[in-house]
Amino acid sequence: MNRVVSIAGLALGLGVLLTACERPRPDTVQRGYRGTAMVEVYNPRLLAAQGPLNAVPEAQPAASTDGPKASAVYQNVKVLGDLSVGQFARLMVDMTAWVSPTEGCTYCHAAANFADDSKYTKVVARRMVQMTQHINGDWKTHVAETGVTCYTCHRGNPVPSNVWFNTAGPDAATGMLGNKAGQNAPAQQVAYASLPNDPFMPFLNGAEPIRVIGTSALPDGNRASTKQTEWTYGLMMHMSQSLGVNCTYCHNTRSFAEWDGSTPQRGTAWYGIRMARDLNNEYLGSLAGTFPAERLGPLGDVAKVNCATCHQGAFKPLYGASMLKEHPELSGLKTSLAAPGLAESHDGIIYFGVGSAALPPDAEKALATLVDGLKADPAAKVAISGFHSASGDLAANQELAKQRAFAVRDALKAAGIAPERVMLDKPPVAEANLSGEDPKARRVEVAAVK
């Protein structure tokens, strides 16, 4: 009898165990060194559900670049005026489908006069076009050549599905145990954990350190409290959930803090955090006086972006499909200046020696090619950006990057290029790598400016 009961209990236990297994069987992808648990787990059923959400809409047929410019035909065209009328009309049709397919053109425009700026949505849309160009032109460290368009975030919605507001001001209610900082109030943005439920204000609006351990053994200037650690975990939970990945997509489990052994995606994510800060402060935050009160958050701030705004559950937005190649007008205000053979590299880059701002010996020929191009087009202007590696003191490296940019600027001026045609353009992030002494980080980029 006892044996029968034991067998029945075993059968019941196996049944419970089997019902807990995922179906269909998950797929795994090795992301790093074996033995470090750097494996991504994907459920085909969940991926199939994500597919329609990341489908790319069909683009309108390309328009001719010939004909009058939009700014010469239409009134009050403050951006995109250099497009032909055909290109401009095509982009407006696509933007309407991306952002307001139901309401159509009148979501942004006054029906009686499209040149009128009385609708706040038109003012916001104009700024968002500039922001899209800024992302594609200045944040290639995160979006690469894939880039983004309005559809990346909106996907047919006037307001993107994933935005956030500040919900806990600096003087949040404290109670007997002090400021809870949103702990034990489970929220979707931190996967319903008991972690602080607003990891966005300190990290994606502000620039608080994102770390769980201190940088030295001394207490002075080395405060890494349990609360700060949990805030970091809250951000990491958000990022993991937004991309549909686990921690090992970026980190090596041998040491989550160490960069050595991490995947390249960790560097991409590092730039993504800084890109989000830039957009939230320079583009979205500046529109606070433009939105009506009903479009602001409970504390009067505008909607802002986080990782989910673009990714929406996919490790790459739209699973890496690029819409930018069909819409180069959104690719940015800067374009690469063709200069074949420029310093044994690709167009527009000069590499420097370790700790040096002196032009390398092979730069003379490359700069001569650049000078010839500028002299052939008297209207052309260039922007110069200096970069540095991550090895060594940050302040000294930043000064070194600036001196490298000065060296290229002075060489162009000495070759007869007028000073007003050469501009210094400090990049949003100067480092090209995140650890070690990467030769490709010690560079100056030269780009043509429209």
C-alpha positions in Angstrom: 0.0 0.0 0.0 2.8 2.4 0.9 4.5 1.6 -2.3 1.4 2.4 -4.3 1.1 5.7 -2.4 4.7 6.5 -3.1 4.3 5.8 -6.8 1.2 7.9 -7.0 3.0 10.8 -5.2 5.9 10.5 -7.6 3.6 10.6 -10.6 1.8 13.6 -9.2 5.1 15.4 -8.5 6.3 14.7 -12.1 3.0 16.0 -13.4 3.4 19.2 -11.5 7.0 19.5 -12.7 6.1 18.9 -16.3 3.2 21.5 -16.3 5.8 24.1 -15.2 7.9 23.5 -18.3 7.7 26.1 -21.1 6.2 25.0 -24.4 7.4 25.1 -27.0 10.9 24.2 -25.9 13.0 27.5 -25.5 15.9 28.1 -27.8 19.3 29.2 -26.4 22.0 31.3 -27.9 25.5 31.3 -26.4 26.5 35.0 -26.0 29.9 34.7 -24.4 32.6 32.4 -22.9 31.3 28.9 -22.1 31.1 28.2 -18.4 30.0 31.7 -17.5 26.3 31.2 -18.0 26.3 33.8 -20.8 23.3 32.2 -22.6 20.2 33.9 -23.8 17.0 32.0 -23.6 14.2 32.7 -26.1 10.7 31.2 -26.2 9.6 30.8 -29.9 6.0 31.4 -28.9 6.8 34.8 -27.3 9.0 35.7 -30.3 6.2 34.9 -32.6 3.9 37.2 -30.7 6.5 40.0 -30.9 6.8 39.7 -34.7 3.8 41.8 -35.7 4.8 44.5 -33.2 8.1 44.9 -35.0 6.9 44.7 -38.6 8.3 47.4 -40.8 5.6 49.4 -42.8 6.0 49.6 -46.6 7.7 52.8 -47.7 6.3 55.1 -50.3 8.0 55.1 -53.7 11.1 57.3 -53.7 10.5 60.9 -54.9 12.7 62.8 -57.3 15.3 65.2 -56.0 14.6 67.5 -58.9 12.4 70.6 -58.9 12.0 73.5 -56.5 12.8 73.2 -52.8 10.0 72.8 -50.2 11.0 76.1 -48.5 10.5 78.0 -51.8 7.0 76.6 -52.4 5.5 76.2 -48.9 5.3 78.8 -46.1 6.8 78.4 -42.7 9.0 75.4 -43.5 11.6 75.6 -40.7 13.1 72.1 -41.1 13.5 69.9 -44.1 13.2 73.0 -46.4 16.1 71.8 -48.5 14.1 68.8 -49.7 12.5 68.9 -53.1 8.7 69.3 -53.1 8.3 65.7 -54.0 10.6 64.5 -51.2 8.9 66.7 -48.7 5.4 65.5 -49.6 6.5 61.9 -49.5 8.0 62.3 -46.0 4.8 64.1 -44.7 2.7 61.2 -46.0 4.9 58.6 -44.3 5.1 60.6 -41.0 1.3 60.8 -41.0 1.1 57.0 -41.3 3.7 56.5 -38.6 2.3 58.9 -36.0 -1.4 59.8 -36.7 -3.0 57.3 -39.2 -6.5 57.9 -37.8 -6.6 61.7 -37.5 -4.3 62.3 -40.5 -2.6 65.6 -41.4 -4.9 67.7 -39.1 -3.3 66.0 -36.0 -0.5 68.6 -36.5 -1.8 71.1 -39.0 -4.7 73.6 -38.9 -7.0 72.5 -41.7 -7.5 76.0 -42.9 -3.9 76.9 -43.1 -1.1 74.3 -43.0 1.5 77.1 -42.4 -0.2 78.0 -39.1 1.7 77.1 -35.9 -1.3 77.4 -33.6 -1.4 73.7 -32.8 1.2 72.6 -30.3 1.5 69.2 -32.0 3.1 70.9 -35.1 5.7 72.7 -32.9 6.5 69.4 -31.1 6.7 67.5 -34.4 9.1 69.9 -35.9 11.4 69.5 -32.8 11.0 65.8 -33.0 12.2 65.7 -36.6 15.3 67.6 -35.4 15.8 65.2 -32.6 15.6 62.2 -35.0 18.3 63.8 -37.2 20.4 64.4 -34.1 20.1 60.8 -33.0 21.1 59.5 -36.5 23.8 62.0 -37.0 25.4 62.3 -33.5 24.6 59.0 -31.7 25.9 56.4 -34.1 27.7 54.9 -31.1 24.2 53.6 -30.2 22.1 53.4 -33.3 24.9 52.7 -35.8 23.9 52.9 -39.4 20.5 51.3 -38.7 19.3 54.6 -37.3 15.7 55.5 -36.2 12.7 57.2 -37.7 9.5 58.5 -36.1 8.0 55.0 -36.5 10.6 53.5 -34.3 8.9 55.0 -31.2 5.4 55.9 -32.4 4.3 52.8 -34.4 1.0 54.3 -35.4 0.4 56.1 -32.0 0.3 59.9 -31.6 2.0 59.4 -28.3 4.5 56.5 -28.1 3.3 53.6 -26.0 6.3 53.6 -23.7 7.1 57.0 -22.2 7.5 58.1 -18.6 7.0 61.0 -16.2 8.5 62.0 -12.9 6.2 60.5 -10.3 8.2 61.1 -7.1 9.6 64.5 -6.4 12.6 65.3 -4.2 10.3 65.7 -1.2 8.4 62.5 -1.5 6.3 61.4 1.5 8.5 59.7 4.0 6.6 58.0 6.8 8.0 56.4 9.9 10.8 54.6 8.1 12.0 57.5 6.0 11.8 58.0 2.3 11.0 54.6 0.7 12.1 55.9 -2.7 9.4 53.9 -4.3 10.4 50.6 -2.8 7.9 47.9 -2.1 5.4 49.5 -4.5 5.8 47.0 -7.4 5.6 48.7 -10.8 5.8 47.4 -14.4 8.9 49.4 -15.2 11.0 47.3 -12.8 9.3 44.0 -13.6 7.0 44.3 -10.5 10.0 43.8 -8.1 10.3 45.5 -4.8 13.1 47.7 -6.1 12.7 51.5 -6.3 10.1 52.0 -9.0 11.6 55.2 -10.6 15.0 54.4 -11.9 14.6 56.9 -14.7 14.9 60.3 -13.0 18.3 59.6 -11.4 19.8 57.8 -14.5 17.9 58.7 -17.7 17.3 62.4 -16.7 20.0 63.0 -14.2 23.5 61.5 -14.3 23.8 59.6 -11.0 26.5 57.0 -10.9 25.2 53.6 -12.1 27.1 51.1 -9.9 26.7 48.7 -7.0 30.2 48.9 -5.6 32.5 51.7 -4.7 35.5 52.7 -6.6 38.0 52.7 -3.7 38.3 51.3 -0.2 38.1 54.8 1.4 34.7 56.3 2.5 35.3 59.9 1.2 33.6 60.4 -2.1 32.8 56.7 -2.3 29.2 56.5 -1.2 27.5 53.4 -2.8 24.7 52.7 -0.5 22.2 49.8 -0.5 19.5 52.2 -1.7 21.7 53.4 -4.6 22.5 49.7 -5.5 18.8 48.9 -5.6 18.2 51.9 -7.9 20.8 50.5 -10.2 19.1 47.1 -10.1 15.8 48.8 -11.0 17.4 50.3 -14.1 18.9 47.0 -15.1 15.5 45.2 -14.7 14.0 47.9 -16.9 16.6 47.5 -19.6 16.4 43.7 -19.5 12.6 43.8 -19.8 12.7 46.4 -22.5 15.0 44.4 -24.7 13.6 41.0 -24.0 16.9 39.7 -22.8 18.6 38.7 -19.5 21.6 40.1 -17.8 24.1 38.1 -19.7 23.2 39.9 -22.9 25.7 42.6 -21.8 27.4 41.2 -18.7 29.9 38.4 -17.9 28.7 36.6 -14.8 32.3 36.2 -13.7 32.1 39.8 -12.6 29.2 42.0 -13.6 31.2 45.2 -12.9 34.3 44.3 -15.0 34.3 45.4 -18.6 36.8 42.8 -19.7 34.9 39.8 -20.9 31.6 41.8 -21.3 29.9 41.6 -24.7 30.0 44.5 -27.2 26.4 45.2 -26.4 27.4 46.5 -23.0 29.2 49.3 -24.7 26.2 50.0 -27.0 24.0 50.1 -23.9 26.4 52.5 -22.2 26.0 55.0 -25.0 22.2 54.4 -25.1 21.9 55.5 -21.5 23.7 58.8 -22.3 21.7 59.2 -25.4 18.5 59.0 -23.4 19.8 61.6 -21.0 20.7 63.9 -23.9 17.2 63.6 -25.5 15.3 64.0 -22.3 17.1 67.1 -21.3 18.0 68.9 -24.6 14.9 68.0 -26.7 12.0 66.8 -24.6 12.6 68.8 -21.5 12.8 72.0 -23.5 9.2 71.5 -24.7 7.7 71.8 -21.2 6.2 75.2 -22.1 4.8 74.0 -25.4 2.5 71.1 -24.2 -0.9 71.8 -22.7 -1.4 70.9 -19.0 -3.3 67.7 -19.8 -0.2 66.4 -21.6 2.1 66.9 -18.7 2.9 64.5 -15.9 1.6 64.9 -12.3 4.6 67.1 -11.4 4.4 69.2 -14.6 7.1 67.5 -16.6 6.9 66.3 -20.2 6.8 62.7 -21.3 10.3 61.3 -21.7 12.1 58.4 -23.3 13.6 55.2 -21.8 14.8 52.0 -23.4 11.3 50.6 -23.9 10.3 53.6 -26.0 12.3 52.4 -29.0 13.0 48.7 -28.2 9.4 47.7 -27.1 10.5 44.2 -26.0 13.0 43.5 -28.9 16.8 43.3 -28.4 17.0 45.7 -31.4 14.1 48.0 -32.4 12.2 46.4 -35.3 14.6 43.5 -34.9 17.3 45.5 -36.6 15.4 46.4 -39.8 16.5 49.8 -41.0 13.9 52.3 -42.2 16.5 55.0 -42.5 17.8 53.9 -45.8 14.4 54.7 -47.3 14.4 58.1 -45.6 17.9 59.6 -45.7 16.5 63.0 -45.1 16.3 61.9 -41.4 19.9 60.7 -41.3 21.3 63.8 -39.6 22.6 67.2 -40.3 26.2 66.0 -40.7 27.4 63.8 -43.6 30.7 62.1 -44.0 33.2 64.1 -46.0 34.7 61.9 -48.7 38.5 62.0 -48.5 39.9 58.7 -49.9 43.0 57.4 -48.1 42.6 59.6 -45.1 45.3 58.5 -42.6 45.2 54.7 -43.4 41.6 54.6 -42.3 38.1 55.3 -43.6 36.8 58.7 -44.7 37.1 61.6 -42.3 39.2 60.1 -39.5 42.8 60.8 -38.4 44.4 58.6 -35.7 46.9 59.9 -33.1 49.5 58.3 -31.0 49.2 57.4 -27.3 49.1 60.6 -25.2 49.9 62.7 -28.2 48.1 65.6 -29.9 50.8 65.9 -32.6 49.7 65.2 -36.1 51.0 61.7 -37.2 53.5 61.6 -40.1 50.9 60.1 -42.5 48.3 62.8 -41.8 50.0 65.3 -44.2 48.9 63.5 -47.3 45.4 62.8 -45.9 45.0 66.5 -45.0 46.2 67.5 -48.4 43.3 65.5 -49.9 40.9 67.2 -47.6 42.2 70.6 -48.4 41.9 69.9 -52.1 38.2 69.0 -51.6 37.5 72.1 -49.6 39.2 74.4 -52.2 37.2 72.7 -55.0 34.0 73.6 -53.2 34.3 77.1 -51.7 30.9 76.8 -50.0 31.9 73.7 -48.0 32.4 73.7 -44.3 33.7 71.1 -41.9 33.2 70.2 -38.3 36.1 68.7 -36.3 35.6 66.5 -33.3 38.3 65.1 -31.0 38.1 61.8 -29.2 40.2 59.9 -26.6 40.6 56.5 -25.2 39.3 55.4 -21.8 42.8 54.7 -20.3 44.1 57.2 -17.9 42.7 60.4 -16.2 39.4 61.5 -17.7 40.1 65.3 -17.4 43.5 64.9 -19.0 42.0 62.8 -21.8 39.3 65.3 -22.5 41.9 68.1 -22.8 44.0 65.8 -25.1 41.0 65.2 -27.3 40.5 69.0 -27.6 44.1 69.6 -28.5 43.9 66.9 -31.2 41.0 68.8 -32.7 43.0 72.0 -32.5 45.9 70.4 -34.3 43.7 69.4 -37.3 42.0 72.8 -37.3 45.3 74.7 -37.3 46.7 72.5 -40.1 43.7 73.3 -42.3 44.0 77.0 -41.5 47.7 76.9 -42.3 46.8 75.3 -45.7 44.7 78.3 -46.6 41.2 77.3 -45.4 39.4 80.3 -44.0 38.8 80.0 -40.2 35.0 80.5 -40.6 34.9 77.3 -42.7 36.4 75.2 -39.9 34.3 74.6 -36.7 35.0 72.7 -33.6 32.2 70.3 -32.6 32.5 68.7 -29.2 30.9 65.2 -29.4 28.2 64.3 -26.9 30.5 61.5 -25.7 34.2 61.8 -26.3 35.3 58.3 -25.6 35.2 55.7 -28.4 35.9 52.8 -26.1 35.1 52.0 -22.5 38.2 50.3 -21.2 41.8 49.9 -22.0 43.9 51.6 -24.7 42.0 51.3 -28.0 44.0 52.8 -30.9 40.7 53.6 -32.7 39.7 55.8 -29.8 42.6 58.2 -30.3 41.2 60.1 -33.3 39.8 63.2 -34.8 36.7 63.0 -37.0 36.1 65.5 -39.8 32.6 65.8 -41.2 31.0 68.1 -43.8 28.3 70.4 -42.5 25.3 71.4 -44.5 
